[in-house]
Amino acid sequence: MSTATAEESALSFKSNPRPWWLMLIDGILIFIIGAILLFASPQAKINAYMTLVFFLGFYWIFRGILDIVSMFIDKRAWGWKLFIGIVSIAAGGYIVAYPVASALVLPKIFVLVLGIWGLMYGLILLIMAFQGGGWGPGILGVLGIIFGVILMVNYSAPGMGLTMLWTMALFGVVGGIIMIVQAFRMRSA
């Protein structure tokens, strides 16, 4: 393959941006869910949260099936695809079978996962700092490690799950507004 042909094929493989109206719909839905979780009556909050838990369960089941099917289409890393597919189906099945128990445990699990992510991200930033990245990544790396360890140690403390739900609801409202504004900017561009 010549250099010109490789450049042409690389240039022809551009990712199309999402349509503005799809981002608008996403932003509106995220805003509504966040607003319900923040401002609605307690019963409406519980109903909205339980609906989200059910959707998460069905999504994981569906995603697990797709991961296993993709294993037969693309044979690379088939072992990981099979493992992820089985874990996703099992987790989704558990959530659908035991929605109330899952609804109580999920916020704590999210706090734990966020703690693990903070620890890993902090370690990566710290490594980047030692490889010549400067003080910025080093300071952020240390803070990320501290943040991750604090969340991992305290993930089951009373109120951590509720705090995570409030944080997600707040991010839903703010993120939805930002997505709506961005959608109209994309439309006018």
Residue pairs with C-beta under 8 A, 6 or more apart in sequence:
17 186
20 183
20 184
20 186
20 187
21 183
21 187
23 179
23 182
23 183
23 186
24 179
24 180
24 183
24 184
26 179
27 175
27 176
27 177
27 178
27 179
27 180
27 182
27 183
28 176
28 180
29 176
30 172
30 175
30 176
30 179
31 172
31 173
31 175
31 176
31 177
31 179
31 180
32 176
33 48
33 52
33 169
33 172
33 176
34 168
34 169
34 170
34 171
34 172
34 173
34 174
34 175
34 176
35 169
35 172
35 173
35 176
36 44
36 45
36 48
37 45
37 48
37 49
37 165
37 166
37 168
37 169
37 172
38 166
38 169
38 170
38 172
38 173
40 48
49 103
49 165
50 99
50 100
50 103
53 95
53 99
53 102
53 103
53 106
54 95
54 96
54 99
56 92
56 95
56 106
57 91
57 92
57 93
57 94
57 95
57 96
57 99
57 102
58 92
58 96
59 92
60 88
60 89
60 91
60 92
60 95
61 88
61 89
61 92
61 93
61 96
62 92
63 88
63 92
64 84
64 85
64 86
64 87
64 88
64 89
64 90
64 92
65 85
65 89
66 85
67 81
67 82
67 84
67 85
67 88
68 81
68 82
68 85
68 86
68 89
70 81
71 78
71 81
71 82
71 85
94 102
95 102
95 106
104 161
106 161
107 160
107 161
107 162
107 164
107 165
108 155
108 156
108 160
108 161
108 164
110 161
110 164
110 168
111 151
111 155
111 160
111 161
111 163
111 164
112 151
112 152
112 155
114 148
114 151
114 164
115 147
115 148
115 149
115 150
115 151
115 152
115 153
115 155
116 148
116 152
117 148
118 144
118 145
118 147
118 148
118 151
119 144
119 145
119 148
119 149
119 152
120 148
121 141
121 144
121 148
122 140
122 141
122 142
122 143
122 144
122 145
122 146
122 147
122 148
123 141
123 144
123 145
124 141
125 133
125 137
125 138
125 140
125 141
125 144
126 137
126 138
126 141
126 142
126 145
127 141
128 137
128 141
129 135
129 136
129 137
129 138
129 141
130 138
151 160
154 160
